[in-house]
Amino acid sequence: MTKRMLTFVGLALILAGCLALAYQEIRFSRREKVLDVGPLKASMDMPENFEIPPAVGGLIVGAGVLLVILGVRKS
């Protein structure tokens, strides 16, 4: 991997880690069948939450900083 690519991936990880620290939760809905009898069909949207612990966001930021340092360091 080139140094330029390391820097780019590191910056992307820093951005993703900051977003994870800021939001700490991803919300989405999943469609689930409730009734399926012959021609009669019914479904319902079920809300789902995916929580991101702050430690994970911090680790992602730390990994990004490390990659940026490795990418800009002169050999």
JOZI-V375646 format. One record per residue. RES is the residue in one letter. OMEGA is omega in whole degrees, -180 to 180 (999 if undefined). Layout:
res:RES omega:OMEGA
res:RES omega:OMEGA
This chain:
res:M omega:-179
res:T omega:-180
res:K omega:179
res:R omega:179
res:M omega:176
res:L omega:179
res:T omega:180
res:F omega:179
res:V omega:178
res:G omega:178
res:L omega:177
res:A omega:178
res:L omega:178
res:I omega:178
res:L omega:180
res:A omega:179
res:G omega:177
res:C omega:176
res:L omega:178
res:A omega:178
res:L omega:-178
res:A omega:-174
res:Y omega:177
res:Q omega:180
res:E omega:175
res:I omega:180
res:R omega:176
res:F omega:179
res:S omega:-178
res:R omega:180
res:R omega:-177
res:E omega:177
res:K omega:178
res:V omega:-177
res:L omega:179
res:D omega:-178
res:V omega:179
res:G omega:-180
res:P omega:-178
res:L omega:-179
res:K omega:177
res:A omega:177
res:S omega:-176
res:M omega:176
res:D omega:-180
res:M omega:179
res:P omega:180
res:E omega:176
res:N omega:175
res:F omega:-177
res:E omega:179
res:I omega:180
res:P omega:179
res:P omega:179
res:A omega:179
res:V omega:177
res:G omega:178
res:G omega:177
res:L omega:179
res:I omega:178
res:V omega:180
res:G omega:178
res:A omega:178
res:G omega:178
res:V omega:178
res:L omega:179
res:L omega:178
res:V omega:178
res:I omega:178
res:L omega:-178
res:G omega:-177
res:V omega:-180
res:R omega:179
res:K omega:-178
res:S omega:999
